[in-house]
């Protein structure tokens, strides 16, 4: 994989099954030339928003705690 000008790349899938949503997102880090993290989520088909919220929190937690990025605040 060759990513020019990109330090981090998130990719993967979200699939709807008969009873649940399944999600797997991978984090590729160019500097290491490898996938460094996997983010998994699963929830009932009627809770798509909740699953995306959980997935987003997992990804943000990783960037805040492991990468050291500061949280972004829009308020004053």
C-alpha positions in Angstrom: 0.0 0.0 0.0 1.4 3.4 -0.9 -0.3 6.4 0.6 1.3 9.7 -0.4 0.7 12.7 1.9 -1.4 10.7 4.3 -0.2 9.8 7.8 -3.2 7.8 8.9 -5.8 5.9 6.9 -9.1 4.5 8.3 -10.8 1.8 6.2 -13.0 -1.2 6.6 -16.6 -2.2 6.5 -20.0 -1.8 8.1 -22.4 -4.7 7.2 -26.0 -5.2 8.0 -26.9 -8.8 8.9 -30.3 -10.3 9.6 -30.2 -9.3 13.3 -27.2 -7.0 13.7 -24.8 -4.4 12.3 -21.2 -5.6 12.2 -18.3 -3.1 11.8 -14.6 -3.5 11.5 -12.3 -0.5 10.9 -8.6 -0.7 10.5 -6.1 2.0 11.1 -3.1 2.1 8.7 -0.1 4.2 9.8 2.2 5.3 7.0 5.2 5.8 9.2 5.1 2.2 10.3 3.8 0.9 7.0 1.3 -1.3 8.7 -2.1 -1.6 10.3 -1.7 -0.7 13.9 -5.3 -0.9 15.3 -8.5 -2.7 14.7 -11.8 -1.3 15.9 -14.8 -3.6 16.1 -18.4 -2.9 16.9 -21.7 -4.9 16.7 -25.2 -3.9 17.6 -28.8 -4.8 16.8 -30.1 -3.6 13.5 -32.4 -1.1 15.1 -29.4 0.6 16.9 -27.3 1.8 14.0 -26.8 5.2 15.5 -25.7 3.7 18.8 -23.1 1.5 17.0 -21.7 4.4 15.1 -21.4 6.4 18.4 -19.5 3.5 20.0 -17.2 3.2 17.0 -16.5 6.9 16.9 -15.7 6.9 20.6 -13.3 4.0 20.2 -11.4 5.8 17.4 -11.3 9.1 19.2 -10.1 7.5 22.4 -7.3 5.9 20.5 -6.2 9.2 18.9 -6.5 11.1 22.2 -4.8 8.6 24.5 -2.4 6.6 22.3 -1.5 9.2 19.6 -1.7 12.2 21.9 -4.0 14.4 19.9 -5.8 17.0 22.0 -9.6 17.0 21.9 -11.2 19.6 19.6 -13.7 21.9 21.2 -16.0 24.3 19.2 -17.2 26.3 22.1 -15.5 29.1 23.9 
